[in-house]
Amino acid sequence: MLIERLFSSSLLMLVSTQAPRKLRIYHFQKNNEICAQSYTNTVLAVKLNRDADIFPVIHTIRDTPSNATGIIDLSATVNSFLAYPGSINNGHVQLFDVTRLNSMNTISAHTSPLAALRFNYDGKKLATASNRGTVIRVFDTESGDRLYEFTRGVKRFVNIYSMAFSIDSNYLCSSSNTETVHVFRLGPTVDPINENEDDEEQGWVDYLSKQASSYLPAQMNDLWMRGKSFATARLPSVGKRNAVALPL
């Protein structure tokens, strides 16, 4: 079953397992169905944003690759950017401007196929994860540049189920088929252990780190520069489908 709520409103978009090709718009406060829309194929995902209205289909994106798990995201604000996989063979992300109804840039996010996508609140950043689940990357949606790269572990591959940004885009969290929820900090970070060190001493540490990374092979340099989660949480069980969220 798919359920998507329009933020704090009383509107829900529902797709039941009994009728997987029918999308229902439901008002849960009044306990009534507003309308329903049927489709020729199974509905795999439903996304809403604050600019949403009830309207017929006005545009169809054709020639998209197979997307059986419904990997897709829609930015929350009036930017109305849509992100979806550009290939089934690699981790390319296709961006689409829903307002102007035209394609944006394509981001080469991963070498492996995608597993999860998530916009930040204003749609200027996009978090991506592949089906290996070891690395999460954050990109600038306008330029396609990689802004951040985080590792959640290299010992085992996992299935990333969901990701979420904080409202100020300073934090990003992720959940998977493991028991651990990871929280990553975006932007400059300060190691709590070194918080009271002199600026001069910390400057030498930063300088030496940059110099050392320049002598490493590209793959080793990527590992050197990856950030790690600064906080984690443990789920009571593993293997069950889950979703993570941060306050908006």
N, C-alpha and C positions, 0 to 999 in steps of 0.2 A: 504494500500500500504506500502511496505517495501522499504526503500532507505538507502544504506550504501555507504559512500564515502571512498576511500582509501586515508586517510589523506589529504594532499594538492594536490594530483594528479588529473588528469582529469577522472579517472575511477570511475564509479558508478555501484553498484549492485542493480538491481531493481526486485521487485516482485509486479505485479499489481493485483488489485482486480478482473480484468477481467480474468487473467490467474494465479491463486494463486499457481499453481504447476510448474510454469516455472520461472527459474532464468535467468535474462538477464544481461550481462555485457556491459555497455554503455560508450562511450567516448563522454562526453558532449561538449568538445571544438570542436571536429570534427563533432559533431551531427550525430553519426552513432553507430549502434549496432555491437559490436565485435563478440559476440557469445551468445548462449543461451543453457541452460541445463534444461531438463524436469525431473520431479520426479513423483513417484506414489502417493505421499501424498502432502498435502498443506504445503508450506514452511512457517514456523512460525517465523523464525528469521534468520538474515544474519549478520555475524561478519567477519571482516578483520583485519589483522595486517601487520606490515611492512615486514614480510617475505612471504607475499602472492604472489602466482603465479597463472596462469591460468592452471589448470590441471584437469584430470578426478578424480572421487571419488577413493581414495586409501585405505580408511578404513571406516567402519561403526561401530558405537558403538551400540550394540544391548541390548535388555532387559532393556531399560530405562523406567522409569515411565511416565505416561501420563503428558504432558506439553503443555496444550492447549494455553497458553499465550506466549509461546516461551521464557521462562526465561532462559537466557544463557549469558555467556560472554567469550571473548577470550582476553588474555593478548596482549598488543600492540607490544612488542618487540620479539626478536628471541626465548625467553623462550617458547612461544606458549603453554601456559596453558589454558585449557578449564574448565569452571565451569558450572555445571547444577544441577538441583534438583535430589537428590537421593531417594526421596520418595514423595508421594502425601499426606501422613498423618502427616508429621512433617517437620521441617526445616533442614534436613540433606543436605549437599552440597557434590557432588562428583567432585573431581578434576581429570583431565585427561591430560597427557603429549602428545600433538599433535605431537611433533617432534619424540619422541621415541615410540609413539603409545601404551602406557600402562597406566593403572590406577595409580593414586597417592593416597593420603589419603582421607578419608571421614571426613568432619567436621560437628559436631553436633552443628549447629549454633543457631537454635530456636526450640521451642516446637511446634509452629504453622507452616503451610506450607509456603514456600518461596514466596516472591513477587518481589524481585529485587536482582541482583548480580552485582558487579563491581570490576574489578581488578584495582590496581594502575598501573602506567606506566611500571614498570619493572616486574610486575607480582608477587612480593614478598608479597603483601598485598591484601586481598579480603574483600570488604565491603558487608554485607548482611542485608536484611530486610525481615520480615515475613509479612503475610497478615493482621496482627494486626496494623502494621505501627507505633507502639509507640517507638520501640527500634531499633537502628542501631548498628551493631557490626562490628569490623574489626579484621581479623585473619591473622596470619602468614601462608602463603600457604605451606611452607616446613614442619613446625612442627605441624600445626593445632592449635596452641595456640591462645587464644583470647588476642588481644593487647589493644583494646579500646572498650568502650561501651558508646553509647550516647543515650539520650532520647530526642525525639522531642515532647513529650507530653503524658500524661496519661489520659486526660479527655475524649478523643474520639479516636476510631480506624479510620485509614485512609488508602488509597491505595497509597503506594509508587510507583511512576511512573519511576523515574530514580535517579541515583546517579553518582557523578563524583569526582575524585581526582584531585588535582593540580599536575603539573609536578614534583614538589619536594616532593609530598605526605605529605605536612604539613597541607593541608586543604581538607575537604570532604564536598560536598554539596548534598542536596537531594531536590526533588520536589515531589508533591503528588496531589491528587484531591482537596486539599485545596488551599487557596490563598497564603500560606506562603512557601517560599524557605528558607531552613535552611543551614547555613554554620557552620561546626564544625572544631575546631582546634585540630590536632593530636600532641601528644608529651606534654612535660611540659608546663603548662600555668601559666601566672601571672595575678592575679586579678588587673585591673587598679587602683582600689581604694587603694589596699595595696602595690602599686608599690614602694613607698618610705619608707616602714616600715623597721626597722632594721632586719638584718638577724636572730638575736637571737630571736626576737619576732615572726617572721614568722616561725622559727623552732619549737617554742612551739605550734603554731597553727597547723602545720602539724602533730606534735607528738600527740596532743590531738585528732585530727581527726582520726588518725590511731587507737588510743586506744579505742575511742568510737565505731568505726566500728567493732572492734573485739568482742564486747559484744552484737552486734545485731544479730537477726536470719538471716539466709542466704538470704532470700528474701528481708528483710529490708536492709541488707548490700549491696546487688546489687543496690537497689535504692539510697543508700547513696553515692556509688562510681561512679554512672553514671555521665558523663559529659553532659553539655547542649550546645546548639548552642551559639556562641559568636556573630553571626550576622544573620540577616534575611532580606528578601526582599519580597515585596508584588506584586503578579500578578494582572493584571487588571480584570481578571475574574476567576471563579472557575468551576470545573467539567470537563473542557476540557483536553484532553490528552496533555501532555507537556513533554519536555525533558530539562535537565539542563546540563551545561558544564562549564569547567574551561579551561583557555588557556593551550595549550601544547607547 
